[in-house]
Amino acid sequence: MADVSRLPAPISETYDWQLSGACRGTDPSLFFLPEAERGPRKARRERAAKAVCRTCPVIDQCAAFALSTREPYGVWGGLTPEDRELLLTGTRGLSAVPVA
């Protein structure tokens, strides 16, 4: 019998949580900031994205996905790229990252 333990997980089982995301149908530009955006405008957009995330039934799966894949862009699971970097480098614990 072939060893299937090294095969990738089935796509549907791995990503089905995305179908339940509160962000589905929302303009992606809310979650993916223009590269040059800074200051108050960036802060407002991130707050608005995190507000959507707070209502999401799959926020934990989304955050775990972004952390495990080291997603470099966008707000995922209520975490900005900067939030995720802090978590991944061990600078702060998950409970210290604001979702507000």
C-alpha positions in Angstrom: 0.0 0.0 0.0 1.3 3.5 -0.8 2.3 5.9 1.9 -0.2 8.8 1.7 1.0 10.6 4.9 3.1 13.0 2.9 0.3 14.0 0.5 -1.3 17.5 0.9 -4.6 17.7 2.7 -7.7 17.8 0.6 -8.4 21.3 -0.5 -12.0 21.5 0.5 -11.4 20.1 4.0 -8.5 22.6 4.5 -10.2 25.7 3.2 -14.0 25.2 3.8 -13.9 27.5 6.8 -13.5 30.4 4.3 -17.1 29.8 3.1 -18.4 31.0 6.5 -16.2 34.1 6.7 -18.0 37.4 7.6 -15.8 39.0 4.9 -17.4 37.0 2.1 -18.9 39.5 -0.3 -17.1 42.4 1.2 -14.8 44.5 -0.9 -11.3 43.0 -0.5 -9.7 46.5 -0.5 -11.0 46.8 3.1 -8.7 44.0 4.1 -5.8 44.6 1.8 -4.4 48.0 2.1 -2.7 49.9 -0.7 1.1 49.6 -0.2 1.6 53.4 0.1 -1.3 53.9 2.6 -0.1 55.2 6.0 -1.2 57.2 9.0 -4.8 57.9 10.0 -6.3 56.5 6.7 -4.5 53.1 7.2 -5.6 53.0 10.9 -9.2 53.7 9.9 -9.2 51.0 7.2 -7.6 48.4 9.6 -10.2 49.3 12.3 -13.0 48.8 9.8 -11.6 45.4 8.7 -11.1 44.3 12.3 -14.7 45.2 13.0 -15.9 42.8 10.4 -13.5 40.2 11.8 -15.0 40.6 15.3 -18.4 39.4 13.9 -16.9 36.4 12.1 -17.7 32.8 13.2 -14.3 31.6 11.8 -12.0 34.2 13.1 -9.8 31.6 14.9 -9.4 29.5 11.8 -8.6 32.6 9.7 -6.0 33.8 12.2 -4.4 30.4 12.5 -4.3 30.1 8.7 -2.6 33.5 8.3 -0.1 32.7 11.0 0.7 29.2 9.8 1.2 30.3 6.2 3.0 33.5 7.3 0.6 35.5 5.2 2.4 38.9 4.5 -0.6 40.9 3.4 -4.0 42.0 4.6 -6.1 41.7 7.8 -6.8 38.0 8.5 -8.6 36.8 11.6 -8.5 40.3 13.0 -4.7 40.5 12.7 -2.8 42.9 10.6 0.6 41.9 9.1 2.2 43.8 12.0 0.1 42.0 14.6 1.0 38.6 13.0 4.7 39.5 13.0 4.6 40.3 16.7 3.0 37.0 17.4 5.4 35.0 15.2 8.4 36.6 16.7 7.1 35.9 20.2 7.1 39.6 21.2 3.5 39.4 22.4 1.0 36.8 23.1 -2.2 36.4 21.1 -4.4 37.9 23.9 -2.3 41.1 23.7 -3.1 41.8 20.1 -6.1 44.1 19.8 -8.9 43.1 17.4 -10.5 46.5 17.9 
